[in-house]
Amino acid sequence: MGDLWDAMNEARLPGDGHQGVTMDKTPRTHSKSYEVHRWDSEVIAVNQLISEIREMWEFDDGLLFESFRRWDGTSTSFEDTKKNLIYAQEHAVVRFEQYLVLESGVEVRLPVLETPYILEDRTGVLVVFDEKPSKFSTPEFPWFFNCPDNAAIYNADGSLRFQLQSTQGIGSYIGIVHFTRTPDNPNALGVLVGTLGHDPEWLNLVDPDSPKLISTGKWIRY
């Protein structure tokens, strides 16, 4: 893989990452990061599309597990994921990191715990935040947002595009991501919005160019 870009600290890290799944007892180390100007981040993003999301877990015994989800739906196998889950039952996770892997090979660290969903045009990702941050979250702007507007879209360079705005207001929350069929798109990106204390159920579409969710009036239950 190519260089790493730390979106939180706006710094480039010399790349030593690699693509795929590993079970490695050797601790991952990076050379010391160095400061760069903001325009370096912009250069990274120009004409750069997201190729995949890479996740890395480090366990208390030093073992590393890496997985990936590509934009075309290809991902780490079920068997490898199952092995990781079984291993996690006996070993504590001490570090978790996620990276946006760009077509150039540059890896952009996104310091959030929740799952990033690659936008259809691959210029950014949608993240829906849990009600409370965990020990692996970064509970500060712009890496965590509370209800009712607990979701955001980030650009390919890891910068914040905007925080989404719930259609239901105070007392509501943005729940799970839901793909739906519309007249213009057979796989439109949406989210389910719910009332606090209840399951999310009202379908809203996500416009990657606007922070305002689009209410469909559809009620969906899982």
Secondary structure, DSSP 8 states (H G I E B T S, - for coil): ---EEETTTTEEE-----SS--EE-S-------EE--HHHHHHHHTT--EEEEEEEEEETTS-EEEEEEETTS-BS-HHHHHHHHHHHTTS-EEEEEEEEEETTS-EEE---SS-EEE-TTSSEEEEE--SS--TTS--STTS---TTS-EEEEETTS-EEEE-B-SS-TTEEEEEEEEE--SS-TTEEEEEEEETTS---EEEE--TT-SB-EEEEEE---
